[in-house]
Structure formats: structure tokens, C-alpha cells
Amino acid sequence: MGSLLLAVIYLIFVSLGLPDSLLGSGWPTMQVVFGVPSSYAGYVSMTISFMTIISALLSPKMIRTFHAKWIVIVSILLTVLGLLGFSISTQYWMLFLFAVPYGLGAGSIDASMNHYVANHYPSSVMNFLHCFYGVGAVISPYIMSLALRYARWNEGYRWTSYIQLGILLVCVLSLPLWKKNEENAPEETEASAGIRETLRVPGVLLTLIAFFAYCSGEATCFLWTPSYFAGTKEGLSAETIASFGSLIFGGLMLGRLISGFISNKLGDRRLIRIGIAVELIGILMVLLPIENYIFAAVGFVVIGTGMGPIYPAIQHMAPGNFGKRYSAAVIGLQMASAYIGSTLMPMVFGHLQQAVGIWVMPLYLLLFAALNISLLEIAYRQIAARKRS
């Protein structure tokens, strides 16, 4: 039964990835259809992420109040409603209406699943699970690419919603599997600390800012990678540009797959250091002034590969760094910080690239990679000092 439940959790992580790359893949076409500037993608992304922040901040209380299975089912249902809403949108303003369920569906399910896995499974499982997030995120740009080739961008959202409905059905059928784990839920959550208390723990605040920096770079790649190729490489079709939305996700999936085999041996901190080093190599590849798009495409895959272990490693470290009493609140706060970065910084980049040019994207990514590693290293020292005292 335990292995079947883990298989369902793998599928849940696929569902988490499916919606995340649709907007970036479809936006070059959607922008023309709606007749709005390219930077307006940032406002839609900001709205989705803002709703996810609310959901993530509520997650510690929800984890204490509801079983994970109900958080999962309601969250996927909300995501389905958001996807279907996007598919019927005929005006730009309609995207904001359906961004509400789209975003609310992501925060609590992400926090609750990360909390569950961080407290019950080794680092390798966390990396494999987030690899399956990458599977979902890689699939959806190709769904959008097929929709642009054979139908319209709307169908990309509609077809993805059908896949989500299938995953929702599997989750409903899996309810008896979750029931067998419910007797452990009270002892896992009854002593959990609140958000205010958790923020006073040494190292927490710096970890949150570092997570903000990581997700700022990651979300910028999610949204703007296709537009980078549209603005810097000539002669590419709309379908090809849309498919480039999968580059960063393919790299994430590869990085997390590799990390799943080596994470238990290397440990989370060393994985993060290696990951950021690989990410920097990818950024330098994109920076090189080579006209052929293939070299830059490989560079984005390398960036994603380096980013791969960072998110799951930071999440998995929470119980070890701060203790189980604080882990639910820390993970919820990390999710909120992540989505603040995802909300604000792609929008900031939208205005920056409109003023300066899309070519500035690798420099933007370089800034956040440097901020991420420097803050984490300082946080490690604070955590070590707290444990010694």
C-alpha cells in the first residue's frame, strides 16, 4: 500500500508541473490575439502567483486541520477550473478572473506534499518527486505547440485540463490508501509552530530570501525563455518558439533525476552548491554571442539541470535544519517566498526587457544565482550556531 501511495504522489507532482509552462509557451501567440504588449504576461503570472502565495501562507493551518488527501483533491479541482477558464477566455481581462482558481490550486498542495515527503522520505525521493514535476512541465509546452499547429492556443489549456481531470480521478480512487496513513497525522502536526514564532528562528529569514532569489530566476525562465528566442534568434516558427518553453523544464527534470541517484550520498547542501555551479555554466553559454539558436537552447537546458536539485534540497532540509516543530511553517513560508519571487520578478523583467531588450535575460539570471548561494551559505552558519548554543 505504501508503494501505491508513493506512486499516486508521483502523479500529483506531475499535475503540479502541467500548468506552470503553458503561459510562457503560449504567450507569444496569445499576446497577438489579445493585442497587448509582451510585458502583460507578467501581470497574469503575477495574479496566479499572488493567489498561490495566499494559499501557501494558509497551508500550515490547513495541514494541521485537514488530511493531505483533501488538500490534494480540492487543489487539483481548482486548477482544472482555472485551466478550463483560460481555454474559454476571449478577452485579456478574463485571464485575471480565472487566474484566481488557477493560483489557489497550487500553493497548499505544493506545501502539504513537500511537508509530507520531507518528514517521511529521504532526499532521493524528494528529488525523484520533483523530477516528476518536471515531467508535467515538459509535457505542457508540447501540448501548446500541438494546439498552435493543429488548432488554437485555447486548446492547449483545454487539453491540459483533461489530463488534470484524469489525475484527479486517480486521486479520488486512491482515498483508501491515504486512510491507512491518517493515524500518524495528529502526532506530525499537533506540536507545529506558527508563522510568527518560526520567523524568529535563526536562519529562517535568510533561507526565505534565498528561496525568493532562486524562484525569481526559475520563474523568469518559465515565462520568458520562448520570448528570449523570439527576440534574439531569427527565422524560427511560432511552433518552434513555443516548444522552447520545455527547455528549462527538461533541464530541471534531468537535474532532479541525476540528483535522485546521488543525493543521499552527497547531501542537500553539497547538491545545492554543485547545482548553482552548473547553472552558472549554462548562463555563460546563453551569454555567448553565437547566432545559431542551438547553443543557447543547450545553455537553457544546462541552466535547468543546475537548478534541478536546488528547490527539492531546500525543502528537504527544513526538518533537519529547523526541527519537525517548525518544518510545516518553514515549508509554507518557503512556498510563499517562492511565489513572491515568481509573482514579482518575471513582471519586473517584462518591463526591463521592454526597455532594454530581451538579451539582458542571462544577466538577470546571474544576479539571482549569486544572491541565492550567498544567502544560503550565511544561513548555514546561523543554523550551525543555533544548534551549538
Number of C-alpha atoms within 10 A of each C-alpha: 11 11 9 12 18 15 12 18 18 19 20 26 24 24 28 25 23 25 25 25 26 29 26 28 33 28 21 20 16 19 16 11 13 14 11 12 12 18 19 16 22 25 18 21 24 24 21 28 27 24 22 30 29 17 25 31 22 19 27 27 18 18 25 18 13 12 17 21 21 16 20 22 20 16 24 27 17 18 27 25 19 26 26 20 22 27 21 15 16 12 12 18 11 13 23 21 17 24 26 20 23 30 27 25 29 28 26 31 27 23 29 25 20 24 25 16 18 26 18 11 11 14 27 23 23 26 28 24 28 27 31 24 25 31 24 27 30 28 22 27 30 22 23 31 25 18 20 19 12 10 12 17 25 21 20 26 27 21 17 23 26 14 14 23 17 11 19 22 12 15 23 13 10 15 14 13 18 18 11 12 14 12 9 9 16 12 9 16 19 11 12 20 17 15 18 9 10 20 17 10 15 19 23 23 19 20 24 25 19 27 30 25 26 26 28 28 24 27 24 25 26 25 26 28 26 24 21 21 21 20 13 12 15 11 6 11 9 17 19 15 21 30 23 28 33 29 26 29 34 25 25 32 30 23 28 34 22 18 30 22 15 15 22 14 13 14 15 21 18 12 22 24 17 15 23 23 16 19 25 20 16 24 24 15 20 23 16 12 9 12 11 10 15 11 15 23 19 17 25 29 25 28 33 30 29 27 31 34 34 29 21 25 24 22 24 26 19 24 18 11 19 19 14 20 17 24 27 32 29 30 28 29 27 28 30 29 26 27 28 21 27 30 27 20 23 27 23 15 22 23 17 16 19 13 9 10 15 21 15 14 22 22 14 17 21 16 12 20 24 15 16 26 21 13 19 22 16 13 21 18 13 17 16 13 12 14 11 7 5
